[in-house]
């Protein structure tokens, strides 16, 4: 299927436009947004296709879509902003800020553990209902009472949804604002980033792309542990306006934006905490993000070499460059950051192809394009990774 591609792309980055065009031609996209920055300066801003499944509403420059777990990138930046302000210490126990969380073997779980997918509560067992996840007091009480799944051992076990509730509760306790409000007032608003957790203006529903939740082409090979995690993820409910507009919302999974959103967020990490001449993170905190924190097997994704939230280059999962880091969201959204070059890349779409970390032709095409681009870019003049 051929879609007209709109927007701008500087000549040195046409491989990204070609990758998007190839994915559209192969029927991998309904609508999509691709963006990239160097030193925070936009060099690619492209969009194509449709915002609805019937192909009647074109994807526009300001179309937004749910980013799923790519929401963890802005959540990470918000947590590190609070750490820079001295309100959170990465190696402090979560229970220092939220005493009830220290129950049932979780008393030694630290903020850093949560940011390296070792928080001990990857999901809830038995699962909480979809509706319960919109009752903040009820769901946080459930999480606080949940036993540590690994008896206090710091095992890597990715939490698709519930880590955001834990970090959101910590943010609320130390700052006084729910995570969506903190993000609006301290990050998205000041940086001019089209991003929100939940949706807070009914006019934004008019530019929201409808998702197509495509099934995996092959049945996942779940282990008992990975199946237990997946069964604990809330699903099956209806996204009503009241739920999207909830002030306390799913801080690690319910972000709304587009490729430009992710490229600009990634630019903060790729450029030592700076964007458009404004410092959002200290250089030390930005460096922590892409410093190896943990390495091991994860139940859903296999071998992972982790910074803070993000995955790093390793033999079992090659990134576009050895100095880059990456995170994304279920269905295919991508955020790639390279501190050596100050380059950042974002991709968001509404054809959700569910699969493992880095799987699929769609990602392989972007990886190949990014590998060539990053190999040709010089070191960043003011921020060297």
ZIRARA-V518800 format. One record per backbone hydrogen bond with DSSP energy under -1.0 kcal/mol. NH is the residue of the N-H (numbers start at 1). CO is the residue of the C=O. E is the energy in kcal/mol with one decimal. If there is no record, write none. Layout:
# ZIRARA-V518800
[[NH & CO & E] [NH & CO & E]]
This chain:
# ZIRARA-V518800
[[6 & 47 & -3.1] [8 & 45 & -2.0] [10 & 43 & -2.6] [13 & 10 & -2.3] [14 & 11 & -1.4] [16 & 13 & -1.7] [18 & 14 & -2.6] [19 & 15 & -1.9] [20 & 16 & -2.2] [21 & 17 & -2.4] [22 & 18 & -2.4] [23 & 19 & -2.2] [24 & 20 & -2.3] [25 & 21 & -2.6] [26 & 22 & -1.7] [27 & 24 & -1.7] [28 & 23 & -2.5] [32 & 48 & -2.3] [33 & 348 & -2.7] [34 & 46 & -2.2] [35 & 346 & -2.4] [36 & 44 & -2.0] [37 & 344 & -2.4] [38 & 41 & -2.2] [39 & 342 & -2.8] [41 & 38 & -1.9] [43 & 36 & -2.7] [44 & 36 & -1.7] [45 & 8 & -3.0] [46 & 34 & -3.3] [47 & 6 & -1.8] [48 & 32 & -2.1] [50 & 30 & -2.6] [51 & 57 & -3.4] [55 & 52 & -1.1] [59 & 49 & -2.6] [63 & 60 & -1.4] [64 & 207 & -2.5] [65 & 257 & -2.4] [67 & 255 & -3.2] [70 & 67 & -2.0] [71 & 68 & -2.2] [72 & 69 & -1.9] [73 & 70 & -1.7] [75 & 71 & -1.9] [76 & 72 & -2.4] [77 & 73 & -2.2] [78 & 74 & -2.4] [79 & 75 & -2.4] [80 & 76 & -2.5] [81 & 77 & -2.0] [82 & 78 & -1.9] [83 & 79 & -1.9] [84 & 80 & -2.5] [85 & 81 & -1.3] [86 & 83 & -1.5] [87 & 82 & -2.3] [92 & 89 & -1.8] [94 & 109 & -3.0] [96 & 93 & -1.6] [97 & 94 & -1.6] [98 & 94 & -2.2] [101 & 98 & -1.9] [102 & 99 & -1.7] [103 & 100 & -1.3] [109 & 106 & -1.4] [111 & 92 & -1.8] [112 & 90 & -2.9] [114 & 110 & -1.8] [115 & 111 & -1.9] [117 & 114 & -1.2] [118 & 113 & -3.3] [134 & 131 & -1.9] [135 & 132 & -1.8] [139 & 135 & -2.8] [140 & 136 & -2.5] [141 & 137 & -1.7] [142 & 138 & -1.8] [143 & 139 & -2.2] [144 & 140 & -2.6] [145 & 141 & -1.8] [146 & 142 & -1.1] [148 & 104 & -2.5] [149 & 120 & -2.8] [151 & 148 & -1.4] [153 & 150 & -1.8] [155 & 153 & -2.0] [157 & 117 & -3.0] [164 & 161 & -1.0] [166 & 162 & -1.8] [167 & 163 & -2.8] [168 & 164 & -2.2] [169 & 165 & -2.1] [170 & 166 & -2.1] [171 & 167 & -2.6] [172 & 168 & -2.3] [173 & 169 & -2.1] [174 & 170 & -2.3] [175 & 171 & -2.4] [176 & 172 & -1.4] [182 & 178 & -2.5] [183 & 179 & -2.6] [184 & 180 & -2.0] [185 & 181 & -2.6] [186 & 182 & -2.7] [187 & 183 & -1.7] [188 & 183 & -2.5] [189 & 184 & -1.8] [191 & 187 & -2.4] [192 & 189 & -1.1] [193 & 188 & -2.3] [195 & 193 & -1.7] [196 & 256 & -1.3] [198 & 254 & -2.6] [199 & 244 & -2.3] [204 & 201 & -2.2] [205 & 202 & -1.1] [206 & 203 & -1.2] [209 & 64 & -3.3] [210 & 51 & -3.0] [212 & 350 & -3.1] [214 & 212 & -1.6] [214 & 352 & -1.6] [222 & 220 & -1.4] [227 & 223 & -2.7] [228 & 224 & -1.8] [229 & 225 & -2.0] [230 & 226 & -2.5] [231 & 227 & -2.5] [233 & 230 & -1.2] [240 & 238 & -1.5] [244 & 240 & -2.5] [245 & 241 & -2.3] [246 & 243 & -1.3] [251 & 249 & -1.2] [253 & 250 & -1.4] [254 & 250 & -2.2] [256 & 196 & -2.7] [257 & 65 & -2.1] [262 & 258 & -1.8] [263 & 259 & -2.4] [264 & 260 & -2.3] [265 & 261 & -2.2] [266 & 262 & -2.7] [267 & 263 & -1.5] [268 & 265 & -1.1] [270 & 266 & -2.8] [271 & 267 & -1.3] [272 & 269 & -1.0] [273 & 268 & -3.0] [274 & 271 & -1.1] [275 & 278 & -2.3] [278 & 275 & -2.0] [280 & 273 & -3.4] [281 & 273 & -1.6] [286 & 282 & -2.3] [287 & 283 & -2.1] [288 & 284 & -1.8] [289 & 285 & -1.3] [291 & 288 & -1.2] [293 & 306 & -3.7] [294 & 306 & -1.4] [296 & 304 & -2.3] [298 & 302 & -2.4] [302 & 298 & -2.5] [304 & 296 & -2.8] [306 & 294 & -3.2] [307 & 310 & -2.6] [308 & 289 & -1.9] [309 & 115 & -3.9] [310 & 308 & -2.7] [311 & 326 & -2.9] [312 & 305 & -3.7] [314 & 317 & -1.1] [317 & 314 & -1.2] [324 & 321 & -1.4] [325 & 337 & -2.7] [326 & 311 & -2.0] [327 & 335 & -1.9] [329 & 333 & -1.9] [332 & 329 & -2.5] [334 & 347 & -2.1] [335 & 327 & -1.7] [336 & 345 & -1.9] [337 & 325 & -2.7] [338 & 343 & -2.6] [342 & 338 & -1.7] [343 & 338 & -1.4] [344 & 37 & -2.3] [345 & 336 & -2.5] [346 & 35 & -2.7] [347 & 334 & -2.1] [348 & 33 & -2.1] [350 & 31 & -1.8] [352 & 212 & -2.3] [353 & 331 & -2.2] [354 & 214 & -1.1] [359 & 356 & -1.8] [364 & 360 & -2.1] [365 & 361 & -2.4] [366 & 362 & -1.6] [367 & 363 & -3.0] [368 & 364 & -2.4] [369 & 365 & -2.2] [370 & 366 & -3.0] [371 & 367 & -2.6] [372 & 368 & -1.8] [373 & 369 & -2.1] [374 & 370 & -3.0] [375 & 371 & -1.9] [376 & 372 & -1.2] [377 & 373 & -1.1] [380 & 340 & -3.3]]
